[in-house]
């Protein structure tokens, strides 16, 4: 009895790399960034403590010689923004 060898194609399976689903613990804001640590894998990352396009509370745009308090100007801007 003669047996014939079967030609079986072997496929290479790509290695699976697990990606962490981070659960960040971020320290309280103290400056422009706050450090964060992932509770799952221990990775560290710095997080910004501001939104680049936000204009609320931006006192750099207010004239310091102006007798109108900054809070009044900011409130007026917020009212205008809500109407749009």
PyMOL Python script that loads the backbone (N, CA, C, O; Angstrom):
from pymol import cmd

cmd.read_pdbstr("""\
ATOM      1  N   UNK A   1       0.841  -1.169   0.000  1.00  0.00           N
ATOM      2  CA  UNK A   1       0.000   0.000   0.000  1.00  0.00           C
ATOM      3  C   UNK A   1       0.890   1.237   0.000  1.00  0.00           C
ATOM      4  O   UNK A   1       1.766   1.393   0.851  1.00  0.00           O
ATOM      5  N   UNK A   2       0.650   2.104  -0.964  1.00  0.00           N
ATOM      6  CA  UNK A   2       1.441   3.315  -1.113  1.00  0.00           C
ATOM      7  C   UNK A   2       0.603   4.493  -0.627  1.00  0.00           C
ATOM      8  O   UNK A   2      -0.540   4.688  -1.039  1.00  0.00           O
ATOM      9  N   UNK A   3       1.211   5.263   0.258  1.00  0.00           N
ATOM     10  CA  UNK A   3       0.508   6.457   0.758  1.00  0.00           C
ATOM     11  C   UNK A   3       1.043   7.686   0.054  1.00  0.00           C
ATOM     12  O   UNK A   3       2.248   7.839  -0.147  1.00  0.00           O
ATOM     13  N   UNK A   4       0.143   8.537  -0.306  1.00  0.00           N
ATOM     14  CA  UNK A   4       0.555   9.778  -0.953  1.00  0.00           C
ATOM     15  C   UNK A   4       0.518  10.899   0.078  1.00  0.00           C
ATOM     16  O   UNK A   4      -0.423  11.014   0.863  1.00  0.00           O
ATOM     17  N   UNK A   5       1.541  11.704   0.060  1.00  0.00           N
ATOM     18  CA  UNK A   5       1.606  12.849   0.980  1.00  0.00           C
ATOM     19  C   UNK A   5       0.743  13.973   0.428  1.00  0.00           C
ATOM     20  O   UNK A   5       0.813  14.315  -0.753  1.00  0.00           O
ATOM     21  N   UNK A   6      -0.056  14.527   1.293  1.00  0.00           N
ATOM     22  CA  UNK A   6      -0.895  15.646   0.874  1.00  0.00           C
ATOM     23  C   UNK A   6      -0.125  16.947   1.024  1.00  0.00           C
ATOM     24  O   UNK A   6       0.564  17.162   2.021  1.00  0.00           O
ATOM     25  N   UNK A   7      -0.245  17.794   0.049  1.00  0.00           N
ATOM     26  CA  UNK A   7       0.366  19.115   0.129  1.00  0.00           C
ATOM     27  C   UNK A   7      -0.634  20.058   0.789  1.00  0.00           C
ATOM     28  O   UNK A   7      -1.671  20.389   0.213  1.00  0.00           O
ATOM     29  N   UNK A   8      -0.311  20.472   1.979  1.00  0.00           N
ATOM     30  CA  UNK A   8      -1.187  21.369   2.717  1.00  0.00           C
ATOM     31  C   UNK A   8      -0.506  22.725   2.798  1.00  0.00           C
ATOM     32  O   UNK A   8       0.637  22.835   3.242  1.00  0.00           O
ATOM     33  N   UNK A   9      -1.219  23.751   2.366  1.00  0.00           N
ATOM     34  CA  UNK A   9      -0.664  25.103   2.424  1.00  0.00           C
ATOM     35  C   UNK A   9      -0.717  25.593   3.871  1.00  0.00           C
ATOM     36  O   UNK A   9      -1.749  25.499   4.536  1.00  0.00           O
ATOM     37  N   UNK A  10       0.392  26.105   4.332  1.00  0.00           N
ATOM     38  CA  UNK A  10       0.468  26.629   5.696  1.00  0.00           C
ATOM     39  C   UNK A  10       0.414  28.147   5.608  1.00  0.00           C
ATOM     40  O   UNK A  10       1.234  28.777   4.941  1.00  0.00           O
ATOM     41  N   UNK A  11      -0.567  28.720   6.295  1.00  0.00           N
ATOM     42  CA  UNK A  11      -0.687  30.171   6.303  1.00  0.00           C
ATOM     43  C   UNK A  11      -0.013  30.715   7.546  1.00  0.00           C
ATOM     44  O   UNK A  11      -0.138  30.176   8.646  1.00  0.00           O
ATOM     45  N   UNK A  12       0.700  31.798   7.330  1.00  0.00           N
ATOM     46  CA  UNK A  12       1.317  32.462   8.475  1.00  0.00           C
ATOM     47  C   UNK A  12       0.286  33.360   9.129  1.00  0.00           C
ATOM     48  O   UNK A  12      -0.363  34.165   8.462  1.00  0.00           O
ATOM     49  N   UNK A  13       0.140  33.218  10.425  1.00  0.00           N
ATOM     50  CA  UNK A  13      -0.806  34.040  11.170  1.00  0.00           C
ATOM     51  C   UNK A  13      -0.032  35.208  11.765  1.00  0.00           C
ATOM     52  O   UNK A  13       0.957  35.002  12.468  1.00  0.00           O
ATOM     53  N   UNK A  14      -0.479  36.452  11.485  1.00  0.00           N
ATOM     54  CA  UNK A  14       0.241  37.599  12.052  1.00  0.00           C
ATOM     55  C   UNK A  14       0.135  37.591  13.580  1.00  0.00           C
ATOM     56  O   UNK A  14      -0.878  37.201  14.160  1.00  0.00           O
ATOM     57  N   UNK A  15       1.212  38.032  14.193  1.00  0.00           N
ATOM     58  CA  UNK A  15       1.253  38.077  15.654  1.00  0.00           C
ATOM     59  C   UNK A  15       0.250  39.117  16.161  1.00  0.00           C
ATOM     60  O   UNK A  15       0.190  40.237  15.654  1.00  0.00           O
ATOM     61  N   UNK A  16      -0.511  38.738  17.140  1.00  0.00           N
ATOM     62  CA  UNK A  16      -1.511  39.632  17.713  1.00  0.00           C
ATOM     63  C   UNK A  16      -0.850  40.453  18.812  1.00  0.00           C
ATOM     64  O   UNK A  16      -0.263  39.914  19.750  1.00  0.00           O
ATOM     65  N   UNK A  17      -0.959  41.759  18.674  1.00  0.00           N
ATOM     66  CA  UNK A  17      -0.404  42.658  19.676  1.00  0.00           C
ATOM     67  C   UNK A  17      -1.568  43.219  20.476  1.00  0.00           C
ATOM     68  O   UNK A  17      -2.465  43.858  19.927  1.00  0.00           O
ATOM     69  N   UNK A  18      -1.542  42.973  21.771  1.00  0.00           N
ATOM     70  CA  UNK A  18      -2.623  43.481  22.607  1.00  0.00           C
ATOM     71  C   UNK A  18      -2.433  44.969  22.852  1.00  0.00           C
ATOM     72  O   UNK A  18      -1.326  45.436  23.120  1.00  0.00           O
ATOM     73  N   UNK A  19      -3.533  45.703  22.754  1.00  0.00           N
ATOM     74  CA  UNK A  19      -3.508  47.137  22.982  1.00  0.00           C
ATOM     75  C   UNK A  19      -4.268  47.412  24.271  1.00  0.00           C
ATOM     76  O   UNK A  19      -5.381  46.923  24.467  1.00  0.00           O
ATOM     77  N   UNK A  20      -3.663  48.188  25.135  1.00  0.00           N
ATOM     78  CA  UNK A  20      -4.281  48.508  26.420  1.00  0.00           C
ATOM     79  C   UNK A  20      -5.464  49.455  26.221  1.00  0.00           C
ATOM     80  O   UNK A  20      -5.371  50.427  25.472  1.00  0.00           O
ATOM     81  N   UNK A  21      -6.549  49.171  26.882  1.00  0.00           N
ATOM     82  CA  UNK A  21      -7.685  50.089  26.952  1.00  0.00           C
ATOM     83  C   UNK A  21      -7.443  50.945  28.189  1.00  0.00           C
ATOM     84  O   UNK A  21      -7.905  50.619  29.283  1.00  0.00           O
ATOM     85  N   UNK A  22      -6.712  52.045  28.003  1.00  0.00           N
ATOM     86  CA  UNK A  22      -6.239  52.856  29.126  1.00  0.00           C
ATOM     87  C   UNK A  22      -7.363  53.338  30.039  1.00  0.00           C
ATOM     88  O   UNK A  22      -8.458  53.678  29.591  1.00  0.00           O
ATOM     89  N   UNK A  23      -7.060  53.355  31.313  1.00  0.00           N
ATOM     90  CA  UNK A  23      -7.920  53.958  32.337  1.00  0.00           C
ATOM     91  C   UNK A  23      -7.029  54.960  33.063  1.00  0.00           C
ATOM     92  O   UNK A  23      -6.311  54.610  33.999  1.00  0.00           O
ATOM     93  N   UNK A  24      -7.090  56.219  32.611  1.00  0.00           N
ATOM     94  CA  UNK A  24      -6.164  57.240  33.089  1.00  0.00           C
ATOM     95  C   UNK A  24      -6.577  57.808  34.441  1.00  0.00           C
ATOM     96  O   UNK A  24      -7.747  58.103  34.682  1.00  0.00           O
ATOM     97  N   UNK A  25      -5.593  57.951  35.309  1.00  0.00           N
ATOM     98  CA  UNK A  25      -5.758  58.671  36.570  1.00  0.00           C
ATOM     99  C   UNK A  25      -4.897  59.914  36.419  1.00  0.00           C
ATOM    100  O   UNK A  25      -3.672  59.821  36.340  1.00  0.00           O
ATOM    101  N   UNK A  26      -5.541  61.084  36.379  1.00  0.00           N
ATOM    102  CA  UNK A  26      -4.850  62.341  36.107  1.00  0.00           C
ATOM    103  C   UNK A  26      -4.810  63.169  37.377  1.00  0.00           C
ATOM    104  O   UNK A  26      -5.823  63.353  38.051  1.00  0.00           O
ATOM    105  N   UNK A  27      -3.609  63.670  37.695  1.00  0.00           N
ATOM    106  CA  UNK A  27      -3.462  64.500  38.893  1.00  0.00           C
ATOM    107  C   UNK A  27      -4.176  65.835  38.706  1.00  0.00           C
ATOM    108  O   UNK A  27      -4.470  66.240  37.581  1.00  0.00           O
ATOM    109  N   UNK A  28      -4.449  66.505  39.809  1.00  0.00           N
ATOM    110  CA  UNK A  28      -5.144  67.795  39.790  1.00  0.00           C
ATOM    111  C   UNK A  28      -4.352  68.818  38.975  1.00  0.00           C
ATOM    112  O   UNK A  28      -3.124  68.758  38.905  1.00  0.00           O
ATOM    113  N   UNK A  29      -5.068  69.749  38.365  1.00  0.00           N
ATOM    114  CA  UNK A  29      -4.449  70.786  37.543  1.00  0.00           C
ATOM    115  C   UNK A  29      -3.544  71.666  38.385  1.00  0.00           C
ATOM    116  O   UNK A  29      -3.955  72.208  39.411  1.00  0.00           O
ATOM    117  N   UNK A  30      -2.302  71.800  37.932  1.00  0.00           N
ATOM    118  CA  UNK A  30      -1.326  72.665  38.593  1.00  0.00           C
ATOM    119  C   UNK A  30      -0.330  73.095  37.528  1.00  0.00           C
ATOM    120  O   UNK A  30       0.790  72.586  37.473  1.00  0.00           O
ATOM    121  N   UNK A  31      -0.742  74.032  36.684  1.00  0.00           N
ATOM    122  CA  UNK A  31       0.101  74.459  35.578  1.00  0.00           C
ATOM    123  C   UNK A  31      -0.556  74.098  34.257  1.00  0.00           C
ATOM    124  O   UNK A  31      -1.724  73.710  34.232  1.00  0.00           O
ATOM    125  N   UNK A  32       0.181  74.221  33.158  1.00  0.00           N
ATOM    126  CA  UNK A  32      -0.409  73.982  31.840  1.00  0.00           C
ATOM    127  C   UNK A  32      -0.719  72.507  31.556  1.00  0.00           C
ATOM    128  O   UNK A  32      -1.586  72.214  30.732  1.00  0.00           O
ATOM    129  N   UNK A  33      -0.027  71.576  32.222  1.00  0.00           N
ATOM    130  CA  UNK A  33      -0.291  70.150  32.019  1.00  0.00           C
ATOM    131  C   UNK A  33      -0.350  69.427  33.355  1.00  0.00           C
ATOM    132  O   UNK A  33       0.155  69.912  34.368  1.00  0.00           O
ATOM    133  N   UNK A  34      -0.976  68.262  33.335  1.00  0.00           N
ATOM    134  CA  UNK A  34      -1.035  67.397  34.513  1.00  0.00           C
ATOM    135  C   UNK A  34      -0.621  65.993  34.091  1.00  0.00           C
ATOM    136  O   UNK A  34      -1.048  65.510  33.042  1.00  0.00           O
ATOM    137  N   UNK A  35       0.212  65.329  34.906  1.00  0.00           N
ATOM    138  CA  UNK A  35       0.612  63.966  34.559  1.00  0.00           C
ATOM    139  C   UNK A  35      -0.520  62.974  34.817  1.00  0.00           C
ATOM    140  O   UNK A  35      -1.301  63.132  35.755  1.00  0.00           O
ATOM    141  N   UNK A  36      -0.591  61.958  33.974  1.00  0.00           N
ATOM    142  CA  UNK A  36      -1.571  60.894  34.141  1.00  0.00           C
ATOM    143  C   UNK A  36      -0.879  59.550  34.072  1.00  0.00           C
ATOM    144  O   UNK A  36       0.130  59.399  33.383  1.00  0.00           O
ATOM    145  N   UNK A  37      -1.423  58.565  34.788  1.00  0.00           N
ATOM    146  CA  UNK A  37      -0.878  57.209  34.793  1.00  0.00           C
ATOM    147  C   UNK A  37      -2.025  56.244  34.514  1.00  0.00           C
ATOM    148  O   UNK A  37      -3.098  56.360  35.106  1.00  0.00           O
ATOM    149  N   UNK A  38      -1.797  55.294  33.613  1.00  0.00           N
ATOM    150  CA  UNK A  38      -2.803  54.285  33.310  1.00  0.00           C
ATOM    151  C   UNK A  38      -2.832  53.264  34.439  1.00  0.00           C
ATOM    152  O   UNK A  38      -1.793  52.721  34.814  1.00  0.00           O
ATOM    153  N   UNK A  39      -4.028  52.999  34.984  1.00  0.00           N
ATOM    154  CA  UNK A  39      -4.164  52.019  36.059  1.00  0.00           C
ATOM    155  C   UNK A  39      -3.958  50.596  35.553  1.00  0.00           C
ATOM    156  O   UNK A  39      -3.668  49.702  36.348  1.00  0.00           O
ATOM    157  N   UNK A  40      -4.101  50.367  34.256  1.00  0.00           N
ATOM    158  CA  UNK A  40      -3.998  49.023  33.704  1.00  0.00           C
ATOM    159  C   UNK A  40      -2.552  48.651  33.390  1.00  0.00           C
ATOM    160  O   UNK A  40      -2.056  47.624  33.853  1.00  0.00           O
ATOM    161  N   UNK A  41      -1.869  49.500  32.591  1.00  0.00           N
ATOM    162  CA  UNK A  41      -0.531  49.135  32.119  1.00  0.00           C
ATOM    163  C   UNK A  41       0.595  49.972  32.711  1.00  0.00           C
ATOM    164  O   UNK A  41       1.765  49.627  32.548  1.00  0.00           O
ATOM    165  N   UNK A  42       0.264  51.068  33.398  1.00  0.00           N
ATOM    166  CA  UNK A  42       1.292  51.897  34.015  1.00  0.00           C
ATOM    167  C   UNK A  42       1.898  52.941  33.098  1.00  0.00           C
ATOM    168  O   UNK A  42       2.804  53.662  33.514  1.00  0.00           O
ATOM    169  N   UNK A  43       1.423  53.046  31.849  1.00  0.00           N
ATOM    170  CA  UNK A  43       1.936  54.057  30.925  1.00  0.00           C
ATOM    171  C   UNK A  43       1.660  55.449  31.494  1.00  0.00           C
ATOM    172  O   UNK A  43       0.649  55.662  32.163  1.00  0.00           O
ATOM    173  N   UNK A  44       2.568  56.397  31.223  1.00  0.00           N
ATOM    174  CA  UNK A  44       2.384  57.765  31.696  1.00  0.00           C
ATOM    175  C   UNK A  44       2.202  58.695  30.503  1.00  0.00           C
ATOM    176  O   UNK A  44       2.695  58.429  29.407  1.00  0.00           O
ATOM    177  N   UNK A  45       1.482  59.790  30.738  1.00  0.00           N
ATOM    178  CA  UNK A  45       1.200  60.753  29.675  1.00  0.00           C
ATOM    179  C   UNK A  45       0.867  62.089  30.318  1.00  0.00           C
ATOM    180  O   UNK A  45       0.265  62.130  31.391  1.00  0.00           O
ATOM    181  N   UNK A  46       1.258  63.193  29.664  1.00  0.00           N
ATOM    182  CA  UNK A  46       0.897  64.527  30.139  1.00  0.00           C
ATOM    183  C   UNK A  46      -0.371  64.977  29.420  1.00  0.00           C
ATOM    184  O   UNK A  46      -0.495  64.827  28.205  1.00  0.00           O
ATOM    185  N   UNK A  47      -1.312  65.531  30.185  1.00  0.00           N
ATOM    186  CA  UNK A  47      -2.578  66.018  29.648  1.00  0.00           C
ATOM    187  C   UNK A  47      -2.642  67.527  29.783  1.00  0.00           C
ATOM    188  O   UNK A  47      -2.246  68.081  30.808  1.00  0.00           O
ATOM    189  N   UNK A  48      -3.146  68.202  28.739  1.00  0.00           N
ATOM    190  CA  UNK A  48      -3.301  69.661  28.768  1.00  0.00           C
ATOM    191  C   UNK A  48      -4.423  70.033  29.727  1.00  0.00           C
ATOM    192  O   UNK A  48      -5.432  69.335  29.820  1.00  0.00           O
ATOM    193  N   UNK A  49      -4.239  71.124  30.430  1.00  0.00           N
ATOM    194  CA  UNK A  49      -5.261  71.615  31.353  1.00  0.00           C
ATOM    195  C   UNK A  49      -6.076  72.745  30.735  1.00  0.00           C
ATOM    196  O   UNK A  49      -6.646  73.563  31.458  1.00  0.00           O
ATOM    197  N   UNK A  50      -6.136  72.800  29.406  1.00  0.00           N
ATOM    198  CA  UNK A  50      -6.885  73.857  28.735  1.00  0.00           C
ATOM    199  C   UNK A  50      -7.331  73.357  27.371  1.00  0.00           C
ATOM    200  O   UNK A  50      -6.821  72.360  26.860  1.00  0.00           O
ATOM    201  N   UNK A  51      -8.279  74.057  26.800  1.00  0.00           N
ATOM    202  CA  UNK A  51      -8.738  73.766  25.452  1.00  0.00           C
ATOM    203  C   UNK A  51      -8.200  74.881  24.571  1.00  0.00           C
ATOM    204  O   UNK A  51      -8.432  76.057  24.849  1.00  0.00           O
ATOM    205  N   UNK A  52      -7.486  74.525  23.514  1.00  0.00           N
ATOM    206  CA  UNK A  52      -6.811  75.524  22.683  1.00  0.00           C
ATOM    207  C   UNK A  52      -7.756  76.535  22.052  1.00  0.00           C
ATOM    208  O   UNK A  52      -7.378  77.695  21.890  1.00  0.00           O
ATOM    209  N   UNK A  53      -8.956  76.142  21.693  1.00  0.00           N
ATOM    210  CA  UNK A  53      -9.867  77.055  21.007  1.00  0.00           C
ATOM    211  C   UNK A  53     -10.824  77.769  21.950  1.00  0.00           C
ATOM    212  O   UNK A  53     -11.661  78.553  21.501  1.00  0.00           O
ATOM    213  N   UNK A  54     -10.717  77.516  23.231  1.00  0.00           N
ATOM    214  CA  UNK A  54     -11.643  78.136  24.190  1.00  0.00           C
ATOM    215  C   UNK A  54     -11.293  79.604  24.393  1.00  0.00           C
ATOM    216  O   UNK A  54     -10.118  79.965  24.456  1.00  0.00           O
ATOM    217  N   UNK A  55     -12.321  80.451  24.496  1.00  0.00           N
ATOM    218  CA  UNK A  55     -12.087  81.875  24.732  1.00  0.00           C
ATOM    219  C   UNK A  55     -12.603  82.316  26.089  1.00  0.00           C
ATOM    220  O   UNK A  55     -12.332  83.441  26.509  1.00  0.00           O
ATOM    221  N   UNK A  56     -13.348  81.451  26.795  1.00  0.00           N
ATOM    222  CA  UNK A  56     -13.891  81.874  28.074  1.00  0.00           C
ATOM    223  C   UNK A  56     -12.766  82.044  29.089  1.00  0.00           C
ATOM    224  O   UNK A  56     -11.845  81.231  29.158  1.00  0.00           O
ATOM    225  N   UNK A  57     -12.858  83.108  29.868  1.00  0.00           N
ATOM    226  CA  UNK A  57     -11.868  83.368  30.906  1.00  0.00           C
ATOM    227  C   UNK A  57     -10.522  83.823  30.388  1.00  0.00           C
ATOM    228  O   UNK A  57      -9.559  83.873  31.153  1.00  0.00           O
ATOM    229  N   UNK A  58     -10.428  84.154  29.115  1.00  0.00           N
ATOM    230  CA  UNK A  58      -9.152  84.569  28.544  1.00  0.00           C
ATOM    231  C   UNK A  58      -8.958  86.051  28.810  1.00  0.00           C
ATOM    232  O   UNK A  58      -9.393  86.892  28.023  1.00  0.00           O
ATOM    233  N   UNK A  59      -8.311  86.368  29.909  1.00  0.00           N
ATOM    234  CA  UNK A  59      -8.140  87.760  30.314  1.00  0.00           C
ATOM    235  C   UNK A  59      -7.048  88.461  29.517  1.00  0.00           C
ATOM    236  O   UNK A  59      -6.866  89.668  29.675  1.00  0.00           O
ATOM    237  N   UNK A  60      -6.321  87.750  28.672  1.00  0.00           N
ATOM    238  CA  UNK A  60      -5.301  88.403  27.849  1.00  0.00           C
ATOM    239  C   UNK A  60      -5.941  89.336  26.830  1.00  0.00           C
ATOM    240  O   UNK A  60      -5.296  90.268  26.350  1.00  0.00           O
ATOM    241  N   UNK A  61      -7.218  89.087  26.495  1.00  0.00           N
ATOM    242  CA  UNK A  61      -7.905  89.888  25.489  1.00  0.00           C
ATOM    243  C   UNK A  61      -8.519  91.160  26.068  1.00  0.00           C
ATOM    244  O   UNK A  61      -9.057  91.982  25.326  1.00  0.00           O
ATOM    245  N   UNK A  62      -8.443  91.324  27.367  1.00  0.00           N
ATOM    246  CA  UNK A  62      -9.094  92.446  28.035  1.00  0.00           C
ATOM    247  C   UNK A  62      -8.068  93.541  28.324  1.00  0.00           C
ATOM    248  O   UNK A  62      -6.971  93.262  28.806  1.00  0.00           O
ATOM    249  N   UNK A  63      -8.431  94.780  28.027  1.00  0.00           N
ATOM    250  CA  UNK A  63      -7.563  95.920  28.296  1.00  0.00           C
ATOM    251  C   UNK A  63      -7.469  96.124  29.806  1.00  0.00           C
ATOM    252  O   UNK A  63      -8.493  96.301  30.465  1.00  0.00           O
ATOM    253  N   UNK A  64      -6.289  96.103  30.350  1.00  0.00           N
ATOM    254  CA  UNK A  64      -6.099  96.213  31.799  1.00  0.00           C
ATOM    255  C   UNK A  64      -6.415  97.618  32.322  1.00  0.00           C
ATOM    256  O   UNK A  64      -6.638  97.788  33.521  1.00  0.00           O
ATOM    257  N   UNK A  65      -6.437  98.617  31.452  1.00  0.00           N
ATOM    258  CA  UNK A  65      -6.763  99.977  31.864  1.00  0.00           C
ATOM    259  C   UNK A  65      -8.269 100.227  31.844  1.00  0.00           C
ATOM    260  O   UNK A  65      -8.730 101.272  32.303  1.00  0.00           O
ATOM    261  N   UNK A  66      -9.029  99.282  31.319  1.00  0.00           N
ATOM    262  CA  UNK A  66     -10.478  99.432  31.185  1.00  0.00           C
ATOM    263  C   UNK A  66     -11.144  99.380  32.560  1.00  0.00           C
ATOM    264  O   UNK A  66     -10.886  98.451  33.325  1.00  0.00           O
ATOM    265  N   UNK A  67     -11.996 100.359  32.893  1.00  0.00           N
ATOM    266  CA  UNK A  67     -12.640 100.369  34.204  1.00  0.00           C
ATOM    267  C   UNK A  67     -13.744  99.319  34.365  1.00  0.00           C
ATOM    268  O   UNK A  67     -14.211  99.094  35.482  1.00  0.00           O
ATOM    269  N   UNK A  68     -14.170  98.673  33.272  1.00  0.00           N
ATOM    270  CA  UNK A  68     -15.218  97.656  33.349  1.00  0.00           C
ATOM    271  C   UNK A  68     -14.586  96.345  33.821  1.00  0.00           C
ATOM    272  O   UNK A  68     -13.598  95.896  33.240  1.00  0.00           O
ATOM    273  N   UNK A  69     -15.141  95.726  34.868  1.00  0.00           N
ATOM    274  CA  UNK A  69     -14.567  94.468  35.362  1.00  0.00           C
ATOM    275  C   UNK A  69     -14.585  93.372  34.298  1.00  0.00           C
ATOM    276  O   UNK A  69     -15.497  93.293  33.475  1.00  0.00           O
ATOM    277  N   UNK A  70     -13.565  92.540  34.337  1.00  0.00           N
ATOM    278  CA  UNK A  70     -13.443  91.457  33.364  1.00  0.00           C
ATOM    279  C   UNK A  70     -14.645  90.528  33.406  1.00  0.00           C
ATOM    280  O   UNK A  70     -15.069  90.028  32.365  1.00  0.00           O
ATOM    281  N   UNK A  71     -15.203  90.287  34.588  1.00  0.00           N
ATOM    282  CA  UNK A  71     -16.343  89.375  34.698  1.00  0.00           C
ATOM    283  C   UNK A  71     -17.550  89.899  33.920  1.00  0.00           C
ATOM    284  O   UNK A  71     -18.330  89.112  33.384  1.00  0.00           O
ATOM    285  N   UNK A  72     -17.707  91.223  33.854  1.00  0.00           N
ATOM    286  CA  UNK A  72     -18.811  91.817  33.101  1.00  0.00           C
ATOM    287  C   UNK A  72     -18.624  91.571  31.612  1.00  0.00           C
ATOM    288  O   UNK A  72     -19.577  91.226  30.912  1.00  0.00           O
ATOM    289  N   UNK A  73     -17.410  91.746  31.129  1.00  0.00           N
ATOM    290  CA  UNK A  73     -17.121  91.549  29.709  1.00  0.00           C
ATOM    291  C   UNK A  73     -17.312  90.085  29.339  1.00  0.00           C
ATOM    292  O   UNK A  73     -17.895  89.777  28.299  1.00  0.00           O
ATOM    293  N   UNK A  74     -16.827  89.188  30.180  1.00  0.00           N
ATOM    294  CA  UNK A  74     -16.957  87.760  29.900  1.00  0.00           C
ATOM    295  C   UNK A  74     -18.424  87.356  29.898  1.00  0.00           C
ATOM    296  O   UNK A  74     -18.849  86.576  29.046  1.00  0.00           O
ATOM    297  N   UNK A  75     -19.209  87.882  30.848  1.00  0.00           N
ATOM    298  CA  UNK A  75     -20.644  87.572  30.889  1.00  0.00           C
ATOM    299  C   UNK A  75     -21.338  88.059  29.626  1.00  0.00           C
ATOM    300  O   UNK A  75     -22.200  87.367  29.086  1.00  0.00           O
ATOM    301  N   UNK A  76     -20.971  89.242  29.154  1.00  0.00           N
ATOM    302  CA  UNK A  76     -21.567  89.787  27.937  1.00  0.00           C
ATOM    303  C   UNK A  76     -21.228  88.906  26.737  1.00  0.00           C
ATOM    304  O   UNK A  76     -22.082  88.671  25.882  1.00  0.00           O
ATOM    305  N   UNK A  77     -19.997  88.421  26.666  1.00  0.00           N
ATOM    306  CA  UNK A  77     -19.600  87.545  25.570  1.00  0.00           C
ATOM    307  C   UNK A  77     -20.388  86.243  25.619  1.00  0.00           C
ATOM    308  O   UNK A  77     -20.805  85.735  24.579  1.00  0.00           O
ATOM    309  N   UNK A  78     -20.595  85.700  26.810  1.00  0.00           N
ATOM    310  CA  UNK A  78     -21.330  84.450  26.956  1.00  0.00           C
ATOM    311  C   UNK A  78     -22.778  84.627  26.512  1.00  0.00           C
ATOM    312  O   UNK A  78     -23.335  83.749  25.854  1.00  0.00           O
ATOM    313  N   UNK A  79     -23.405  85.777  26.873  1.00  0.00           N
ATOM    314  CA  UNK A  79     -24.788  86.038  26.478  1.00  0.00           C
ATOM    315  C   UNK A  79     -24.915  86.118  24.960  1.00  0.00           C
ATOM    316  O   UNK A  79     -25.860  85.577  24.385  1.00  0.00           O
ATOM    317  N   UNK A  80     -23.978  86.784  24.319  1.00  0.00           N
ATOM    318  CA  UNK A  80     -23.986  86.919  22.864  1.00  0.00           C
ATOM    319  C   UNK A  80     -23.819  85.563  22.208  1.00  0.00           C
ATOM    320  O   UNK A  80     -24.490  85.260  21.221  1.00  0.00           O
ATOM    321  N   UNK A  81     -22.935  84.752  22.748  1.00  0.00           N
ATOM    322  CA  UNK A  81     -22.649  83.437  22.192  1.00  0.00           C
ATOM    323  C   UNK A  81     -23.868  82.522  22.286  1.00  0.00           C
ATOM    324  O   UNK A  81     -24.134  81.759  21.358  1.00  0.00           O
ATOM    325  N   UNK A  82     -24.614  82.586  23.393  1.00  0.00           N
ATOM    326  CA  UNK A  82     -25.780  81.731  23.580  1.00  0.00           C
ATOM    327  C   UNK A  82     -26.910  82.090  22.626  1.00  0.00           C
ATOM    328  O   UNK A  82     -27.708  81.224  22.268  1.00  0.00           O
ATOM    329  N   UNK A  83     -26.993  83.354  22.206  1.00  0.00           N
ATOM    330  CA  UNK A  83     -28.058  83.794  21.309  1.00  0.00           C
ATOM    331  C   UNK A  83     -27.870  83.275  19.896  1.00  0.00           C
ATOM    332  O   UNK A  83     -28.846  83.137  19.158  1.00  0.00           O
ATOM    333  N   UNK A  84     -26.633  82.982  19.500  1.00  0.00           N
ATOM    334  CA  UNK A  84     -26.338  82.568  18.120  1.00  0.00           C
ATOM    335  C   UNK A  84     -26.851  81.206  17.799  1.00  0.00           C
ATOM    336  O   UNK A  84     -26.676  80.729  16.678  1.00  0.00           O
TER     337      UNK A  84
END
""", "prot")
cmd.dss("prot")
cmd.show_as("cartoon", "prot")
cmd.util.cbc("prot")
cmd.orient("prot")
